[in-house]
């Protein structure tokens, strides 16, 4: 299924999901602090990271913001 052009507005409006800039920043800060606390980041910023998942790519965006450069996503 190619959902690149899927309109998620119904889910966000009716199922309790918030996807505003403010909520994204808050969630990213929370995820980052939890991951940092458990020391799960790759030790090297040059490490290859493969994310296999079904999200909106926020984990990879967070890693990119932290300086990781070799990032790949697969659905």
Order of alpha helices (4+ residues) and beta strands (2+ residues): alpha-alpha-beta-alpha-beta
